Amino acid sequence: MCDSIGAMNSTADISRNSASNNTAPGHHLANTHEEHNVYDVVVIGAGPAGENVAQYATQGSGLSAVLIEGELVGGDCSYYACMPSKALLRPLEVAGASAHLTGLEAARVSAPGLLERRDKWVSHYDDAGQVFWAASTGIDVMRGWARLDGERRVVVSTPEGVRLLEARRAVVLANGSQPVVPAELQDAHPWGSRDATGVKEVPKRLIIVGGGVVACEAATWMSALGSKVTMLVRGPRLLSRAEPFASKIVTESLAERGIRILTGARVTSCKRAGASDRGTGRIHGGAVRVLCDQEAFDADEIMVATGRRPALDRVGLETVGLSPDDVVNGRLPEWLYAVGDASGQATLTHMGKYQARIIGERIGARAAGWPPEPVPTDIPVPQVVFTDPQVASSGLTQAQARDAGMNIVTARVAYTSAAGAALMRDDANGEAGLVVDRASRTVVGATFVGPEAGELIHAATIAITAKVPIPLLRHAIPAYPTASEIWLRLIESLPTDMLHPGQEIR
């Protein structure tokens, strides 16, 4: 699974422990079930969501499951997104801290070293360890591209030929999402996020189209690798879904790294000689010229980070009378599920895995004749942007809460108002904010911007999920001196009537 990508097993171990010893490691085909073409659960896609739904559907239930994957078992998260990007970003964060801690010599960033670390964390793009994990849990893996072929039927194009599978209980779409590339950029064969995380040839000049999480993180490590980065952002600011103060701090930080950021920039045309896909992470042709509101920008490569959409156009939905809109809106028959990016919900690995765990358990419970356990409908979505400083958020922003009709009160303090946060580095900077619902006196949103901010967000997620009232939350004592003491500062800054019900607002 995605969490265990760094703990790969040796070829000998895989050969010794897999259900079939006559297949090469990393190419294990379904072979453990006595009826090769019939399973209780058929999962299309073996990324983190697919792995989790198969595991939770089968553990303790006696159900059989098969994962069908056309690329690498473990999915984009393991090889092209979460793991490689964080492998690249963490050394930069540590180097930045070392440069701003009195008593330390500043660390030197080694571009070859960064790429070597990336390669180690993606196991050199070898999924043998993840295949072994599946085999060890009794889940079969089938190499190939799958599509629906009627109710509870899945056709798989494998290297050995076409296979028809039948699902007794459920078919699960867990085949992820695909990047959205504007029409005016398609002929240029631009980089996508896979190229940025899998970079092999570092362009001297890089244009990034987009201003979201992927764009900001990629700009950070590509700049560190030696690229002169220009970001063309169509909207008015970076990280448009985050609190404005978070966007401002990240913009300033990227600018300090020498990254040029242009907002309100709409790309109208792109020209490139010799454009072709020359492999992941390699420069895809000659020099690029981008026209943006009559201003021309030249670069050696262009990267598009303008969003993703569920990969639902080639999975055979029409064979069961469904459309992609039906999947995204949850209009599915009782035997068909969608999890992770394919569901059209939050495109975050942890949310896809959560969704998969719930659905996997539901499949197992239904097979056993048990009623499904109730699931909260207002689960907050936590997220961390691994820029320097980090941006960590959970729940609603101020704007989202007001749009939902809430009467809110907010708190905002400097990140360094907590001594433990200030101790992290001499140049520590950032802010923290809470969004509180007046009616319930509960936290509905939180944002932290600063060093190691990601380690603070789970406390916020717990407070929001559990709906802990502020008068009670104020008695959760943070240890001193830690960054968590910022919770005390935030709560102290709320109006008195939030802390002490019945008292007048001062």
N, C-alpha and C positions, 0 to 999 in steps of 0.2 A: 504494500500500500504506500501511498504518498509519504506517510510519516516515516517509513522505514527505508527510504531510498538509499540511505548511506550504509545500510547494513546488508550488503549483498553477500550471497553465498558463493563458494567456490564451485567451479565446474564439476569437480569430483563429487561434492556434496549433492549437487543438483541431480547428477546422473544416478547416484546411489539412492536418493530419496524420492525421485519422481515416480509417478505411477507407471511410466514406460521408460525403459532404458535404451530403447532403440531409436529415440529421437534426439537430435542435438539440443544441447542447452540453449534456451532462448527460442526454441521452435517446437515446444511441447504442444501436441494436438490432443483434442479430447479423446480419452481412451479409458477412462476409469469407470464409466457407467455401462452396465451390461446392454442397455438399449441405446446405441450410439446416437440415434436420431430423436430420442424422446427424453425431455427433461421436465422437471417441475417448473423451473424458472430459467428463462433464456434472457440473457442480458446483452444488449447490443452496445458495446463500448466498455473498455476495461480501464478507464481512468479512475480516480479516487471515488467518484460517486458510484460507478459500476461495481468496483471492488467491494465497497461497503454494502450496497444493496444485496449483492450475492452472499456476502458473509452473514449479514443479519437475517436474511431469509432462511439460510440453511442451518445456522448454529442452533443446536438443540431441537431442531424440528424434524430432522430426518429427510428433508427435501433435497433434491439434487439440483444443481445449477451449472450453467456453462457461461463463461465470458467469451464474447466474440470481439476480436480486435484486429483491425487492419494495419495498425502501426505498432507502437510500443506499449506493452502492458504497463500500466501506471499513468498513461495519458500525458497531456500537455503539462500538467502541474509538475510531474516528476522530471520531465526532460526539457521542456521548453518555456516554462513559466515560473511558478512559485520557487522551486528549488534552485535552478540556475541563477535566477535574478537575485535571490537573497544570498547565494554563495558569492556573487560578485559584489553586492552592496555592503555586506557586513565588514569586510576588511577596510573599506573606505570609511565607514563609520568609526572603526577603531583608530585608524590613522588620523582622522580628524580630531578625535578625542586626545590622542597622544600629542598632537601639535598644540593643544590648549590645556595641558595639565602641567603646572609648574613642577619641576623635578624630573621630567621625562624628556628624552630626546625624541623629536618628531619622527614617526615611522615613515619609511619610504615606500611608496606604492609601486609595485612591480607589475607591469602589464602582463608579461608572460606568467607570472605567479598567479595573478587573478584568473587567467584563463585555465591554468592548470587546476586551480581549486574548483572552478566551474566543472571541468571535465570529470574530476573525482566525484563530485556530488551527483552528477548524472550518470555515474558508472560508465563513462565513455559511451553513452547511448546504447548500453546493453541491458536488456530487461530480464536477464536470466534470474536475478534475485526475486523479482516480483512474480515471475512464473512459478518459481519454487514456492513462494508464499501461497499462491493459489492452490497448487498441488497439495501442500501440507495441510490445507483446510478442507480438502475434499472437493474443491471447485475445479471443474475442467476449464481449459483454455483452448479456444479454437482460433487459428490464424485465418483471417479473411475479412471480406466486406459483406455486411449483412443488410437485408431489407425485409420488410414484412411481405408476406405473400398470402394474405387472407387471415382469418381469425386464428390466433394462436399458432401461426405458421411463420417460419423465418427461413429465407433462402440465403445461403452463405456461399460466396465465391472464394474458395480456398485455393492454395497452390496445387492441391491434388485434384481439384475439380469442384463441381457444385454439390452442396449438401443441403438437404431439406430437413429442418428441425421442427419439432412440434413441442409446444409448451403445455403441460397439464394445467398449471396454475396461473402463470403470468409471463408476459413479455415486458421487458423494461428497456426503454430508450434512454441510454446513457452515453450517447455518442457526441456530446459536447457542442461546441459552437465554432463558428468560422468568422474571420475578420471581415469587416465592412470596408471595402476600398472604393473611394469616390471614382466615378467614371473617368474624370479628367486625369486620373493618376494611374489607371490600370495598365496602359500601354508602356509605362516606364518600368514595369516590373519592380515596384518599390519593395523595400524591406517590410516585413511584418515583425511582430514581437518575437517569432521564432528566430529570425535572423539576428535580432538584437541580443537575445540571450545566448544564441549559438555562434556569436561573432567569431570569425576566423581571420578576416581581413578588416582592419580598422580604417575606415575612411578618414582622410584628413579633414574634410568638411562634411558635416551631416545635417540635413534638414529633417526635423521631426514635425509631422503634421498631426496636431492634436495637443490637448492640454490636460488629459486625465491622468489617472494613476500610472498606467503603462508608460505614457509619454514622459512624465516627470521622473520616474525611476530609471528609464532607459537613458534619459538625458544625463542623469547623475553618473552612471557607470561608463557611458560612452565618452563623456568628457574626461573622466579619470583615465581612460585608456588612450587618450590623446586626440580625440576628435574635437574640432571646433564646431559646436552645436548651435543651431538656430532653431527655435521652436515657433511654428506658425499656428496660432490658436484662434479658432474662428469666434469663440465667445469672448466675453469681456474680461475673463480671468482664468487662471489655472484652477484645477480642481473645483469645477463649478458646483458640484454637489456637496462640497464641504462648507463649513462655516467660513465667512469672508476673512476672518482673522487668520485662519489656517492657510488660506490661499495666499494672503499677503506675505506671511512669514516664509513660505516655501518659495514664492517668487523672488523674494530678496535673497534667499540662500542660494538659489540657482544662479542668479545674476552675479553674486559674489564669486562663483566658480568660473565666470567668464561666459556663461550661456546667455545668448541673446534671445529675448522673449518678445514676440509681437502679438498682441491681442487684437481682436476685431479683424483678423487677417483671413480673407477668403481666397483660396487658391482657385484661379480661373483657368490655368493651363500648365502643362508640364511637358518639356521636350527633353529627349535623351537619345543619343546615338548608340546603336549597338545594344539596345536593351534586351536582356534575356535572363532567365533564371539560371544562374551559374552555381547553384547549390546553396544550402542554408549557411548564412553568415558570411558569404562571399559577395563582393561588390558586383552588382548585376548590370554591368555595362559601362558606358562612357560617362562623361560629365553630365550633370542634371541642371537644367534651367527651369525654375519655377516662377511663374508670373502670378503675382498676388496684388490685386488692386493697383495695377499698372506699375508696381515695383518688381524688379527682377531679382531673384536670388539664385546663386550658383553654388553647387555642391558636388561632391564625389558620389554621394548616395543620399537617397531620400527614404525615410521610414514613415509608414502610415500607422497611426494609433488612434483611429476614429471610431472605435467601438466594435462590438461583435454581435452576431445574431445566432440563434439556435440552428444547428445543422440538421434541418428537417426536410430539405427538399429532395433527398434521394434515399429515403428510408421506407418507401412503399406505403405511405399513409393512404394513398388513393385506393389501395387494394382492400381497405377496410372502411372506405367511405369517409375518411377524415382529411383535414387540412392542417397545415402548421398552426393556423389560428386556433383550431380546436385543441391542439396540444398545449399551447401557451395559456389558453383560458381554462384548461382543466376539463374540457368536454371529452372524456375518454370512457370507453367501455370498462367494465369491472376487471377485465383481465389485462389491461394495458396501462402502463405507468410511464412517466417521464421524470427523470431526476437530473440534478446538476444543471449545467448550462443548457442542455437540451430542453429543459422545462420552461425556459424563458424567465426564470426567477433570478435572483441576485447571482451574478457570475463570479462567485467567490468559492474557492475550494471548500472552505469549512462549512459554508451554507449548503453546498451540494452534498457533502458527506453527512451533515445533519439530516437533510431531507431523505437521503438514501437509507440512513439508519431507521428512520421512522417508517418508511415504506417497506423496507426489508422485514422489520418486525411485524408490520401489518400483514404482509403476505404469509409469514409463518403462522401468525395467530389465526388468520382466516382458514388456513389449511387444517389447523387443529380444532376449529370450531369455536375459538374464543372471540369475544367481542373486542374490537380495537380499543386501545387505551386512548382517552381524550388527550388532545394536543392543543396547547395554547395557540390562539390565532394572531396574537400581536407580539411575536418573538422579535426582539431587537436584532439588527444586523450589525455586528462589529466588523471593523475594517482597520487595517494599518497600512499606511503609505510609507514605504521604507526609504524616504528621502532623508536628508540630514539638515534639519531635525526631522524626526518621525512625526507623522500625523496619525493619531489614533482616535477613532470615533465609534460610537454605538448609539443606536436609537435615532431620534429625530433631531434635525437642526432647528434653530429658532424659526426659520421660514416654514419648514415643513409642519411644525407644531401649530403655528398660526393658521396655515392653510387647512389644517385638520379641525379648525374651530376651537382650539384650546385657548384658555386664558392662562398665559404663562408668566413666570418670573424667571429671570436669568441671573447667573452669577459668573463672573469672569475675573481671574487673577493672573498675575505673572507666574510663569512656570517656576521661577527661582524664589517665589515666596515660600516654598518649602526648602528648608536647609539641605535636605538630602538630595533634592534635584540640583541645587546650586553647586553641590560638591562634585557632581558628575564630571564637569569640565569647567575650566575657568571662564570660558566664553559662553556658558550655558544661556540659552535664549528660548523664548517661547511663551505660550499662554495656555490657560485651561479654562473651560467653560462648562456650565451645566444649564440644562433647560428643565424647569420644574413646572409641573401642572398644578395650578393654584387649587383647583377643586379637590384633588386627591392628595396634595402635598407629596407627590412622588416624582422622582427623576424620570424623565422621558427621553432625555438625550444628553450626551456628554462628548466633549472633544478635548483632547490633550495634544499639544504641540510642543515637542522638546526632546532632549536626549532620552532614549529608552522609553519613549511614551507608550509604545506598544505593550509594555509590561504592566501598564496601569489600567488598560481598558477592560480586562475581564471583571474587575471589581464593579465597574460601571454597568456592564452587561448583567451581572448578578442583581444589582440594585434595581435595574429597570425590569428585568424578568420577574423578580420576586415582589415588585411594587412595594419596596420598603419605604414607609413614610419618613420624611425628613426628621420629624421629632424623635424617631427611633434611630435613624441612620446616624445622627449626630453622636450617638453613644458607641458607634464602632470606632475604636481608638486606633489610629495609625501609629506604627512604631516610629521612633525618632532615633537618628535622623535618616529618613527614607524619603523617596520621592512621593510615596503614598500620603505623606502628610499634607499634600496639596488638597486632599479631600477635606481636611479640617479647614483650610483657608477658604475653600469654595463655600462650604456650609456656613461658616462664620459670616460670609459676605451677603447671605440671603436676608431678606427682610425678617424682622423679629417674629411676625405672625406666622411665618413658615416654620420657625423653630419652636415657638411656644404658642400652640393654639389657644385662642381666647384673648391674647394680648393685642393691644392696639399697634398698628404700624407706626413706627417711630420715624 
